[in-house]
Amino acid sequence: MNDLPDTEQSAVAAVSLAWKAAYNARDVEAVAALYNDDAVLSVPGMPHLQGRGAIADFFRARIELAAGADLRVEDVPLGPVVVSGDLAWQWQTFEMVHGTKGVVGNGALCTLFRRVSGSWLIAGDISNLAEPRVDLYAHVAALP
């Protein structure tokens, strides 16, 4: 399926890395700009969200919570990229890391990418939390 040069896999992987950098920098607009106009986001315990605007609103609230809880997201590991034509996907594991308490949650996600006018954008994101199996922000707030 990876019938394109390694530069295509690198370009897709760069979108994932840019997402983490923007999230950790608390830059909602940069996060939202990585999603296609009709992208779908599916996170645990919530109905799916569709469209860049709805996704931006979701991350605006989550990034504010993450900043208040001193959380950042880290890949462990960032999985390989599979490219087929104008579609690509990447399986990843992640940790939510607190500034002083260390790892407070982890999970996995699968991201679907679509090439639009020569640029790779996120078309779909689905994630889960392996631990804790509760709302992460409530969990962090309850930590000693």
C-alpha positions in Angstrom: 0.0 0.0 0.0 2.9 2.4 0.6 3.4 2.9 -3.1 4.6 6.5 -2.7 8.0 7.8 -1.8 9.0 8.0 1.8 8.5 11.8 1.5 4.7 11.1 1.6 4.9 9.1 4.8 7.1 11.9 6.3 4.6 14.5 5.2 1.8 12.7 6.9 3.9 12.0 10.1 4.7 15.7 10.2 0.9 16.5 10.6 0.8 14.2 13.6 3.9 15.9 15.1 2.5 19.3 14.3 -0.8 18.4 16.2 1.1 17.4 19.3 3.3 20.6 19.1 0.2 22.8 18.7 -1.8 21.1 21.5 1.2 21.3 23.9 1.7 25.0 22.9 -2.1 25.5 23.7 -2.7 26.8 20.1 -6.3 25.9 19.3 -6.2 27.6 15.9 -3.1 25.6 14.9 -4.7 22.3 16.0 -7.9 23.1 14.2 -6.1 24.1 11.0 -4.7 20.5 10.7 -8.2 19.1 10.2 -10.1 18.9 6.9 -13.3 21.0 6.7 -15.5 17.9 7.2 -13.3 15.9 9.5 -14.7 13.6 12.2 -13.4 13.4 15.8 -14.4 10.6 18.1 -13.3 10.6 21.7 -14.4 8.4 24.6 -17.7 9.2 26.3 -18.8 11.8 23.8 -20.8 11.8 20.5 -18.6 12.2 17.5 -17.9 15.8 16.3 -17.9 16.7 12.6 -16.4 19.7 11.0 -13.4 21.9 11.7 -15.5 24.4 13.7 -16.9 21.8 16.1 -13.5 20.2 16.5 -12.0 23.6 17.2 -14.6 24.3 19.9 -13.9 20.9 21.5 -10.2 21.5 21.6 -10.6 25.0 22.8 -12.3 23.6 26.0 -9.9 20.7 26.3 -6.8 22.8 25.8 -8.0 25.2 28.5 -8.4 22.2 30.8 -5.0 20.8 29.9 -3.4 24.1 30.6 -5.1 24.4 34.0 -4.1 20.8 34.8 -0.5 21.3 33.5 -1.0 18.4 31.0 0.8 17.7 27.8 0.5 14.9 25.3 3.4 12.7 24.2 3.6 9.9 21.7 4.8 6.5 22.8 5.5 5.4 20.1 4.4 7.2 17.0 3.4 4.4 14.6 4.3 4.0 11.0 2.3 5.8 8.3 0.4 3.8 5.6 -0.3 5.7 2.4 -2.6 4.7 -0.4 -3.3 7.4 -3.0 -4.8 10.4 -1.4 -5.5 8.6 1.9 -3.2 7.7 4.7 -3.6 6.4 8.3 -1.4 6.2 11.4 -1.9 4.2 14.6 -0.4 5.8 17.7 -0.2 5.4 21.4 0.1 8.4 23.7 0.5 9.4 27.2 -0.9 12.4 29.1 1.9 13.8 31.2 1.4 16.1 34.2 4.1 18.7 34.8 5.1 17.4 38.2 3.2 14.1 38.6 4.4 12.4 35.5 2.2 10.1 33.4 -1.4 10.3 34.5 -3.1 8.6 31.5 -2.5 6.8 28.3 -4.3 5.5 25.3 -4.3 4.9 21.6 -5.6 6.6 18.5 -6.0 6.0 14.9 -5.8 9.0 12.6 -7.0 9.1 9.0 -5.5 11.6 6.7 -6.6 13.0 3.3 -4.5 14.8 0.8 -6.4 18.0 -0.3 -4.8 20.3 -2.9 -1.4 18.7 -2.3 -1.5 19.0 1.6 -2.2 16.3 4.1 -5.0 17.1 6.6 -6.7 15.0 9.3 -9.9 13.6 8.0 -10.8 11.5 11.1 -9.5 10.8 14.6 -10.6 8.1 16.9 -9.1 7.6 20.3 -9.5 5.8 23.6 -8.1 6.0 27.1 -6.5 2.8 28.3 -5.9 4.2 31.8 -7.5 5.8 33.6 -10.9 4.6 32.5 -12.5 7.8 33.8 -12.6 11.4 32.6 -8.9 12.4 32.5 -9.4 16.0 33.6 -11.5 14.9 36.7 -8.8 12.3 37.4 -6.0 14.8 37.3 -7.9 17.3 39.5 -8.4 14.5 42.1 -4.7 13.6 42.3 -2.9 14.4 45.6 
